[in-house]
Amino acid sequence: MKKLSSVQKKQQALVMDVVTTLEQQAMQQLAGVQQCWFSMEYNVFPSSLLVRLQFVEQAALDAAQAVLLPWQKKLSGLLLKKGVVLKDMRKHLVFTLSGPES
């Protein structure tokens, strides 16, 4: 695996901080949240950022779909506080049953 540059390490730390905050809030406010994880390509950040909020079961996922937009706004706001602007916030957060290993 290629070593990360100092800029990439800063990007990773920034995103990790935001995702951790989002995960903590989601676990308190949404039923059935298992974990939050992300993927991105550093050379096209922030447009390549995809955060996934993983749920334990389909019923919890279905119930949470109704509040997906407010959570996308929340992610966008958390990133904006760190100086990262998302052009289309709806592309960067999804609710899923899949884990990072799948």
N, C-alpha and C positions, 0 to 999 in steps of 0.2 A: 504494500500500500504506500502511496506517495505521501511524503511528509507534508504537513500543512505549513503554509507561510504564516507570518505573524498576523497579517490581515485576516487570513482565513481562521486563525485561532480566535481572534477577536469576534469575528462573525459567529463562530460556533458558540462561544461563551455567551454572547448577546442572545442568540436564539435559545440556547439552553435555559437561560434565566427566565425568558418570557414563557417558554413552554412549561417550565416547572411551576411558575405562578399560575398559569392557565390550568394546569393539572390539579393543583391544590384547590382552586376555586371550583372546578368541575366536580371534584370528589365531594365537596361540601354541598353543592347545589343541585347536582343531577344524580338520579338513582342509577346504579349499575355501572358506574365508570370503573374501568380496570386500570388504565394507564393512558398517558399521552406521549406520543413520540413524533419525531419529525425526520424528514429527508430533504436534502437540498444539494444543488450543484453550486459550488462556491464561485465559479466563473460567471454565473448568471444569477447571482443573489441580488435582490430578494425575489425576483420573479419565479425562481425555481423552488422556493420554499413550499413544502406541503406538510402541514401539521395534521396528525390523525389522533382523534380522541376515541380510544378503544373501549367498547362496552362488553360486559360479560355475556349478555344474552340478547336475542332478537327483540324480545318484548321491551327491554330497556332502551334499545336502539330506536325502535319505532316510536316510543314515547318521547324521546329526546329530539327527534327530527323536527318537531314543531318549533323548537327554540334554537335551531341551527343558526339562523341569521343573526340573532343577538350575540351568540358566541363568536361568530365570524367578526362582528363589529368589535367585540371585546379583544380578540386577538389583534386586530388592526390597531386598536387604541393602545394596547400594551407595546406593540412594536413602534408606534408613532412616538411614544414617550422616550424610546431609546434612539429616536432619530431615523427610523426605517419606515419608508412610505410604501404601502402596497397599492398598486394601481387598481386592482379588482379584488377586494377582500374575500369574495365568494370562492375564489380559486385556491385559497390557501389553507382552509380548514375543512375537514370532512369527519363525519362520525362513521365508525366502522366496527366490525367484529373481528377483523384481521389484526394479528399482531405483527411486530417488526420482523419476526422470523419467517413469516409466510410470503 
